[in-house]
Amino acid sequence: MSKVSKRPAVAMPTVEEDKAITAAGRSDPDAQPLKPKQLKSMVPLRTLRGRPKSDNKKLLVSMRYSPEVVAYFKSTGEGWQSRMDEALREYVEQHRAA
């Protein structure tokens, strides 16, 4: 069964109404159009949200570890996942050279 939207339909203004709205906006000293320099300095909101993009992107994987291994790293406190990653990186570097 399809869901019916309960939102009211958007009623677009007529050309005359749009002209009246635009004229009212331009006559308001507190609502002046942005200058080209101001428009150029604007950035989309989605580029500002969330944490910054990392140069060292990580992959999301699902793995199973021995309970002892997880318990050890968790016992080292907050940031244990990063320390576990660092330990695995060191292992890879040591064994890559061999």
Secondary structure, DSSP 8 states (H G I E B T S, - for coil): ------S-------HHHHHHHHHHHHH-TTS----HHHHHH---GGGTSSS---SS----------HHHHHHHHHT-TTHHHHHHHHHHHHHHHHHH-
